[in-house]
């Protein structure tokens, strides 16, 4: 959602030899839901239903018992459940972004953006379904005439959090569920901005560069973690215009991101609550990402300005290649996303006062609010940020 704008008007670049340092602190709201493929809110929580297959991996005695049940009463075996638990997931993310810029010429600026993440995910458990041992015993009694054997299913353990964790680890092969925290660098962006056209009170700019996959990746063996970036080497091209109309500055930019093919291990999950045992290697060609961002700034006076805009982001479907075409299709169907974000900002800047020799240093402080209005396969998120800039 963040962009690296050198000055208030989109097309402006740094003067030759001038440096810019930016620090931006971003705090998310408590993230509990995403907007799913039907654009409806959906919990990030995971539901775990412990069936006979999962129970058999928890205890050796239960494995022998359930093997007999499967042989003598396959219908009961397939429908047996020890119960179900919901794991309610709530995430908080903070990002500190450091931006550096340098005016190589009056029309060409080099820059870098380095984000640093701190993320925590809290997981609370709630039982949502009881076991059906009594019901399955009754079915066994009906089948006893044919099999001649009735096993006491109520001797099986009732579901608790320890059994759920054991099933998640020993049957599904995930790391234990619980509190998760991580911090570290995100994907680094290196680029340039070139002002290729100018006119009275306006101009046009193009920028390009690389996205380095330096952030941590989403671990397929951990249910409740998040990645700190795209996870793929990428490049981008961006262009836009800026134009002043008295106190109002109109800006428009559009950007294309392209990511290079890589091989990664994944589980073919349909959703965050769809637990899969199988983990396979996939050759992934990420889909391109498009960003369209019109925004305006209104100068209240030489020190204060107000800004507002919309940003539309659409990331197209990935292409997965493996030995299992069904899993390829499952992963592809969940790989695209889109969202529309509204943002509002207030900036206090001494740049104009400095240029008029009325202040000793060119710097600015901006507070910003960003809210996802709609989207698909995207977090339902609100961001609050504070950004400080100094030119030297």
Order of alpha helices (4+ residues) and beta strands (2+ residues): beta-beta-beta-beta-alpha-alpha-alpha-beta-beta-alpha-alpha-beta-beta-beta-beta-beta-beta-beta-beta-beta-beta-alpha-beta-alpha-beta-beta-beta
